[in-house]
């Protein structure tokens, strides 16, 4: 039996069972399914964890921040697909990976260098020392060709020294190249001027300096200061020097030969 309502209301009052029904515009079947899934203990968990639960592992991206995962999940769920490289979200997610992979390359340690053997620079240095300072021939070089190159370099050095010290070379005549090569075989070059100066001093100490080269050496000693290790420099004060009986005087940059041997 239906209880009559107020005047003008011709619809019956709803029953208590229909009072909690779904709001207008919604599907009653969806509402009942939602209620059943909430009451069921075996309901599947939410694929997107709540905010603040920490990093979420992803098969493609690894561990990313919760904020970046939520943004990517919202876009994927809306049908937009994953973000393309170059977007702000992508750069923020992979910034840590790029920084972790970028770093200074480590040079090989001493053990690795010993395994690889001497470098090209070391082999070139050993070759130069063997050609100019009388060091042993490096491995891998032909002995005959090496000796030919060494003699050619000594002949070239002898010619350059002869241009700087003409009286010294003329004092030996035809024996000059052989005399210089014997002396310079184990001495690296310091320039043609210094090489001839060192040879003339060495011959003076041994008493083997040619007489015509004595005046040349005395004039050089009076005009220039040479300590045997650095480049010669001109003298600024008067000086008198002797060499194997020759005497030279230098005043104000001018040199006079006072006596010949």
Residue pairs with C-beta under 8 A, 6 or more apart in sequence:
2 12
3 13
5 11
5 12
5 13
21 28
21 31
22 28
22 30
22 31
37 43
47 73
48 69
48 70
48 73
49 56
49 66
51 66
51 70
52 66
53 66
54 66
55 63
55 64
55 65
55 66
56 63
56 64
56 66
56 69
57 63
58 64
58 69
61 93
62 97
64 72
64 93
65 92
65 93
68 89
68 92
68 93
71 89
72 82
72 83
72 89
72 93
75 81
75 82
75 83
76 82
83 89
83 90
84 90
108 116
118 126
123 138
126 135
126 138
127 138
127 141
129 135
129 188
130 136
130 137
130 138
130 146
130 150
131 146
131 149
131 150
131 153
132 153
132 188
132 189
133 186
133 187
133 188
134 185
134 186
137 143
137 146
151 181
154 177
154 180
154 181
154 184
154 185
155 177
155 181
157 180
157 184
157 189
157 192
157 195
158 169
158 176
158 177
158 180
158 181
158 184
160 192
160 195
161 168
161 169
161 180
161 192
161 195
161 196
161 199
162 168
162 169
162 176
163 192
164 192
164 193
164 196
165 196
165 197
165 200
165 213
165 216
166 216
167 210
167 212
167 213
167 215
167 216
168 196
168 199
168 200
168 210
168 213
168 216
168 217
169 176
170 176
170 210
170 212
170 213
171 209
171 210
171 211
171 212
171 213
172 179
172 210
180 199
183 199
183 202
184 195
184 199
187 195
187 198
189 195
190 198
191 231
193 232
194 226
194 231
194 232
197 217
197 220
197 226
197 232
198 228
200 209
200 213
200 216
200 217
200 243
201 217
201 228
203 209
203 210
203 213
204 214
204 217
204 243
204 244
207 244
209 217
209 243
209 244
211 244
211 245
211 260
211 261
214 243
214 244
214 245
214 246
214 260
214 261
215 243
215 246
215 248
215 257
215 260
215 261
217 243
217 244
217 246
218 241
218 242
218 243
218 246
218 247
218 248
218 257
219 248
219 255
219 257
220 226
221 239
221 241
221 243
221 248
222 235
222 239
222 240
222 241
222 248
222 249
222 250
222 255
223 234
223 235
223 248
223 250
223 253
223 255
224 232
224 233
224 234
224 235
225 232
225 233
225 234
225 235
226 232
234 253
235 250
238 249
238 250
238 251
238 252
239 249
239 250
240 247
240 248
240 249
240 250
240 258
241 247
241 248
241 250
242 248
244 261
245 259
245 260
245 261
246 257
246 259
246 260
246 261
247 257
247 258
247 259
248 255
248 256
248 257
248 258
249 255
249 256
249 258
250 256
